[in-house]
Amino acid sequence: MNTEILGIILIFLLSALLAWPLGKYMVKVFKGDKVWTDFMNPFEKLVFKLTGINPNKEMDWKQNLKAMLGLNAVFFTVAIAFLMLQGYHPFWNPNDFSNWDPTLAFNTAVSFTTNTNLQHYSGETGASYFTQLLVFCWLQFVSAATGIAVCALLFKGLLNKESSNLGNFFNLFLKTCTRILLPLAIILSLALTFNGTVSNFDGLQEVTTLEGDTQMVAGGPAAPMVSIKQLGTNGGGFFGPNSTHPFENPNYFTNILENIAILLIPMALVFAFGFYIKRRRIAMLFFGVMSLLFVSFVAISAYQEIQGNPAIHQLGIADAQPNLEGKEVRFGPAASSMWGVSTTSTSNGSVNSMHDSHTAISGGIFLLDMFINAIYGGVGVGFINFFVFVIIAVFIAGQMIGRTPDFLGKKIEAKEIKIAALVAILHPFLILVCTGLASYIVVNNSEIGWLNNPSFHGFSEMLYENSSAAANNGSGFEGLGDNTPFWNIMNGLTMLLGRFLPIIGPLAIVGSLAVKKQVPVTVGSLKLDSAAFGAVLISVILIIAALAFFPALALGPLAEYFTL
Amino acid sequence: MKNLKSYIIITLITMLVFGALYPLAMTGLGGLISPEGAEGKPIFKGETLIGYENVGQAFYSDKYFWSRPSAVDYDASSTGGSNYGNQSPDLLEEVQQRTEKLLQNNPGLEKSEIPVELITASGSGLDPHISKTAAMIQINRISEVRGIAKEDLTNLVNKHNEDALLGIFGPKDIVNVLKLNIALDEMSTEVTVENELK
């Protein structure tokens, strides 16, 4: 078999294999069992002592929600202040970058707080090392830990028998940072450095090329940041073109490592769900549903990229050769598609090829991935999004067999379904309304110069940007001139709503389920681990995504495809 | 307000640990374990920094193997791709111009033989590689300009050919253009010395 295809199969298998033990380990951390990282205990205790927080205090969903929102509000405020005052940073600013424009600072502070990492700036030309590390690298840890901690609250709530105690957000948050993210990030950072991902504070270096020209090369402490950006599904690159840059992703081996890091924690959380509630078969079914969609998407995207760009073939050039515009030769088309699907399904948003230059169908797959936004999904929040689909599927399946729907022995009633439906509708609402607004402006101002590509692909650029913001993804069709007040503010608001409402809704559902009485399992109960329910679940996911987004997909990627 | 104070303390501590201590420890430790890697694998000629192993350079003289087109002209202080969609008129025009240029500069080259990476720009703008085929089609030109036998050049390219990872994973038969051209320069020096001896 083709070595490029073997390479992506390896990435998928290794990710799943490593996710299994990691899932087990994470459950131990969530439950407070004995783990090898217990040596972090004194540090954690010190933090709680200094803050006066009791990490063992039992909190219900509202108290936890308040803690999460309050803490994130402080993160955001600090981040925006640091960005707007970049010119005054006392050290780590070797290239003397100045203060940020307020709308860009707003957009970027939201972006990193919400685990999105949509970047309307370019790393090597706009952000000092101080900003990259003390703002971005820091937020990449704490925003990821926020998502994972909320997911752990959800696990606990589902297991509760008439108790409103979901655990303690602060405790879960800090332990996720110190015991899950930090050890993994250290291993990955060192492995990357060893392979040539830069890790220094040198600033710009002057190279005298063989041709005798001068090439200025930007370096920096990239390895530690690349490591956490992949593990925490953040995706914000140290350099402008993200992990296409040879200093972030120097060879095929680092590409394998980084791609695994993208998938690892999202996959592990699916398994963790099974270990936590001691129902492995359900977790396996969820994993199977997600993987079926994932593998199909990779296959379609890779096939299209290997087939190549028909517009170039029609010129009689490079006939039957793959599409390499925006791609690196060392990764090739297959690994670029694998990464593209990984990064859009997990709301990571880092790239190892330019998504704008992918074939129409491949770009459409990436969009679809972000529309669903729950195939493994972002750390923590991905599983929460998937949970919303599960609730809706349980409800529909319940209607089909004429029973009151229940999930893990908890009745799903009008209140839960209303919240789930609202959350499910929010996502298309944000994306379509913003894209409509942007399209209206473009059509009426032909000189506005946002779009790098005319026609259908230009529409796709705007659709992609809004989807990326709403899904907290962060990748882009980067041809879009997005550093304008309009895009900065609109995307900033979208990211905020797209991050916090889909956390608040499901937390409320779980808060309500947690205090309910367990209904006994009977022969008539819906079997969650059956193939039949798997089929219903896939249908629900596809129908919600397809119905809401088909018109937009038809105007963008599909129209582009059919005009070739 | 008591909560706010706790939040601010958590913020400051996590910022210190994950925004400063962690990256500092990683750059420090990384530099110890692999000084080469931490610096991005630089290549020196004497005291002069002539490049980085994985960072591509612009090659446009006839005496060198050409690298891929770059949307940023191999400016490694402001990198990126073209972000052209498949049907972009600009992309198609550039592709045609690059094709023309390759045909003009490479005697005996047929349009159908041109590998796609030589007419399309990479994502980073710094792609260090081309395929082995892309190196082979440039041999005629280089042989003429440098006066090195074609077989020797073919051997040189073969010597620099990179296999897939462990022989089975990822792209195979690719060549690092910078390393190839450094070897080419060394080879030329040897040829000149030999000629002078004769």
Chai-1 contact restraints between the chains, C-beta under 6 A:
chainA,res_idxA,chainB,res_idxB,connection_type,confidence,min_distance_angstrom,max_distance_angstrom,comment,restraint_id
A,T3,B,A164,contact,1.0,0.0,6.0,A-B,restraint_1
A,T3,B,I168,contact,1.0,0.0,6.0,A-B,restraint_2
A,T3,B,K172,contact,1.0,0.0,6.0,A-B,restraint_3
A,E4,B,P171,contact,1.0,0.0,6.0,A-B,restraint_4
A,L6,B,I168,contact,1.0,0.0,6.0,A-B,restraint_5
A,L6,B,F169,contact,1.0,0.0,6.0,A-B,restraint_6
A,G7,B,F169,contact,1.0,0.0,6.0,A-B,restraint_7
A,G7,B,G170,contact,1.0,0.0,6.0,A-B,restraint_8
A,L10,B,F169,contact,1.0,0.0,6.0,A-B,restraint_9
A,V47,B,I13,contact,1.0,0.0,6.0,A-B,restraint_10
A,L50,B,I9,contact,1.0,0.0,6.0,A-B,restraint_11
A,T51,B,S6,contact,1.0,0.0,6.0,A-B,restraint_12
A,T51,B,I9,contact,1.0,0.0,6.0,A-B,restraint_13
A,T51,B,I10,contact,1.0,0.0,6.0,A-B,restraint_14
A,G52,B,S6,contact,1.0,0.0,6.0,A-B,restraint_15
A,I53,B,S6,contact,1.0,0.0,6.0,A-B,restraint_16
A,G70,B,N3,contact,1.0,0.0,6.0,A-B,restraint_17
A,G70,B,Y7,contact,1.0,0.0,6.0,A-B,restraint_18
A,L71,B,Y7,contact,1.0,0.0,6.0,A-B,restraint_19
A,V74,B,Y7,contact,1.0,0.0,6.0,A-B,restraint_20
A,V74,B,I8,contact,1.0,0.0,6.0,A-B,restraint_21
A,V74,B,T11,contact,1.0,0.0,6.0,A-B,restraint_22
A,V78,B,T11,contact,1.0,0.0,6.0,A-B,restraint_23
A,T125,B,S78,contact,1.0,0.0,6.0,A-B,restraint_24
A,L133,B,G19,contact,1.0,0.0,6.0,A-B,restraint_25
A,L133,B,P23,contact,1.0,0.0,6.0,A-B,restraint_26
A,L134,B,M15,contact,1.0,0.0,6.0,A-B,restraint_27
A,L134,B,G19,contact,1.0,0.0,6.0,A-B,restraint_28
A,C137,B,G19,contact,1.0,0.0,6.0,A-B,restraint_29
A,C137,B,P23,contact,1.0,0.0,6.0,A-B,restraint_30
A,W138,B,M15,contact,1.0,0.0,6.0,A-B,restraint_31
A,W138,B,F18,contact,1.0,0.0,6.0,A-B,restraint_32
A,W138,B,G19,contact,1.0,0.0,6.0,A-B,restraint_33
A,F141,B,F18,contact,1.0,0.0,6.0,A-B,restraint_34
A,V142,B,T14,contact,1.0,0.0,6.0,A-B,restraint_35
A,S189,B,M26,contact,1.0,0.0,6.0,A-B,restraint_36
A,L190,B,G30,contact,1.0,0.0,6.0,A-B,restraint_37
A,T193,B,G30,contact,1.0,0.0,6.0,A-B,restraint_38
A,T193,B,S34,contact,1.0,0.0,6.0,A-B,restraint_39
A,T193,B,G37,contact,1.0,0.0,6.0,A-B,restraint_40
A,T193,B,A38,contact,1.0,0.0,6.0,A-B,restraint_41
A,F194,B,S34,contact,1.0,0.0,6.0,A-B,restraint_42
A,F194,B,G37,contact,1.0,0.0,6.0,A-B,restraint_43
A,G196,B,G37,contact,1.0,0.0,6.0,A-B,restraint_44
A,G196,B,G40,contact,1.0,0.0,6.0,A-B,restraint_45
A,G196,B,K41,contact,1.0,0.0,6.0,A-B,restraint_46
A,G196,B,N54,contact,1.0,0.0,6.0,A-B,restraint_47
A,V198,B,G40,contact,1.0,0.0,6.0,A-B,restraint_48
A,S199,B,T27,contact,1.0,0.0,6.0,A-B,restraint_49
A,S199,B,G30,contact,1.0,0.0,6.0,A-B,restraint_50
A,S199,B,A38,contact,1.0,0.0,6.0,A-B,restraint_51
A,N200,B,A38,contact,1.0,0.0,6.0,A-B,restraint_52
A,N200,B,E39,contact,1.0,0.0,6.0,A-B,restraint_53
A,L204,B,S77,contact,1.0,0.0,6.0,A-B,restraint_54
A,V207,B,L49,contact,1.0,0.0,6.0,A-B,restraint_55
A,V207,B,G51,contact,1.0,0.0,6.0,A-B,restraint_56
A,T208,B,T48,contact,1.0,0.0,6.0,A-B,restraint_57
A,T208,B,I50,contact,1.0,0.0,6.0,A-B,restraint_58
A,T209,B,Q57,contact,1.0,0.0,6.0,A-B,restraint_59
A,L210,B,N181,contact,1.0,0.0,6.0,A-B,restraint_60
A,Q215,B,A76,contact,1.0,0.0,6.0,A-B,restraint_61
A,M216,B,S77,contact,1.0,0.0,6.0,A-B,restraint_62
A,V217,B,A76,contact,1.0,0.0,6.0,A-B,restraint_63
A,A218,B,S77,contact,1.0,0.0,6.0,A-B,restraint_64
A,P221,B,P23,contact,1.0,0.0,6.0,A-B,restraint_65
A,P221,B,T27,contact,1.0,0.0,6.0,A-B,restraint_66
A,A223,B,G30,contact,1.0,0.0,6.0,A-B,restraint_67
A,P224,B,P23,contact,1.0,0.0,6.0,A-B,restraint_68
A,P224,B,M26,contact,1.0,0.0,6.0,A-B,restraint_69
A,F239,B,T79,contact,1.0,0.0,6.0,A-B,restraint_70
A,G240,B,T79,contact,1.0,0.0,6.0,A-B,restraint_71
A,G240,B,G80,contact,1.0,0.0,6.0,A-B,restraint_72
A,P241,B,T79,contact,1.0,0.0,6.0,A-B,restraint_73
A,P241,B,G80,contact,1.0,0.0,6.0,A-B,restraint_74
A,P241,B,G123,contact,1.0,0.0,6.0,A-B,restraint_75
A,P241,B,S124,contact,1.0,0.0,6.0,A-B,restraint_76
A,T244,B,G123,contact,1.0,0.0,6.0,A-B,restraint_77
A,T244,B,S124,contact,1.0,0.0,6.0,A-B,restraint_78
A,H245,B,T79,contact,1.0,0.0,6.0,A-B,restraint_79
A,H245,B,S124,contact,1.0,0.0,6.0,A-B,restraint_80
A,P246,B,N54,contact,1.0,0.0,6.0,A-B,restraint_81
A,P246,B,V55,contact,1.0,0.0,6.0,A-B,restraint_82
A,P246,B,L126,contact,1.0,0.0,6.0,A-B,restraint_83
A,F247,B,G40,contact,1.0,0.0,6.0,A-B,restraint_84
A,P250,B,N54,contact,1.0,0.0,6.0,A-B,restraint_85
A,Y252,B,L165,contact,1.0,0.0,6.0,A-B,restraint_86
A,Y252,B,G170,contact,1.0,0.0,6.0,A-B,restraint_87
A,F253,B,L165,contact,1.0,0.0,6.0,A-B,restraint_88
A,N309,B,N86,contact,1.0,0.0,6.0,A-B,restraint_89
A,A311,B,N86,contact,1.0,0.0,6.0,A-B,restraint_90
A,A311,B,Q87,contact,1.0,0.0,6.0,A-B,restraint_91
A,I312,B,V95,contact,1.0,0.0,6.0,A-B,restraint_92
A,I317,B,T99,contact,1.0,0.0,6.0,A-B,restraint_93
A,A318,B,V116,contact,1.0,0.0,6.0,A-B,restraint_94
A,Q321,B,V116,contact,1.0,0.0,6.0,A-B,restraint_95
A,L324,B,V116,contact,1.0,0.0,6.0,A-B,restraint_96
A,L324,B,E117,contact,1.0,0.0,6.0,A-B,restraint_97
A,L324,B,T120,contact,1.0,0.0,6.0,A-B,restraint_98
A,E325,B,T120,contact,1.0,0.0,6.0,A-B,restraint_99
A,G326,B,G81,contact,1.0,0.0,6.0,A-B,restraint_100
A,G326,B,G123,contact,1.0,0.0,6.0,A-B,restraint_101
A,K327,B,G123,contact,1.0,0.0,6.0,A-B,restraint_102
A,E328,B,S122,contact,1.0,0.0,6.0,A-B,restraint_103
A,E328,B,G123,contact,1.0,0.0,6.0,A-B,restraint_104
A,E328,B,D127,contact,1.0,0.0,6.0,A-B,restraint_105
A,V329,B,E117,contact,1.0,0.0,6.0,A-B,restraint_106
A,V329,B,D127,contact,1.0,0.0,6.0,A-B,restraint_107
A,V329,B,H129,contact,1.0,0.0,6.0,A-B,restraint_108
A,V329,B,I174,contact,1.0,0.0,6.0,A-B,restraint_109
A,R330,B,H129,contact,1.0,0.0,6.0,A-B,restraint_110
A,G332,B,P171,contact,1.0,0.0,6.0,A-B,restraint_111
A,S353,B,G123,contact,1.0,0.0,6.0,A-B,restraint_112
A,M354,B,G81,contact,1.0,0.0,6.0,A-B,restraint_113
A,M354,B,N83,contact,1.0,0.0,6.0,A-B,restraint_114
A,M354,B,G123,contact,1.0,0.0,6.0,A-B,restraint_115
A,D356,B,N83,contact,1.0,0.0,6.0,A-B,restraint_116
A,S357,B,Y84,contact,1.0,0.0,6.0,A-B,restraint_117
A,T359,B,N86,contact,1.0,0.0,6.0,A-B,restraint_118
A,N452,B,N83,contact,1.0,0.0,6.0,A-B,restraint_119
A,N453,B,G85,contact,1.0,0.0,6.0,A-B,restraint_120
A,N453,B,S88,contact,1.0,0.0,6.0,A-B,restraint_121
A,H457,B,G85,contact,1.0,0.0,6.0,A-B,restraint_122
A,E478,B,N83,contact,1.0,0.0,6.0,A-B,restraint_123
A,G479,B,N83,contact,1.0,0.0,6.0,A-B,restraint_124
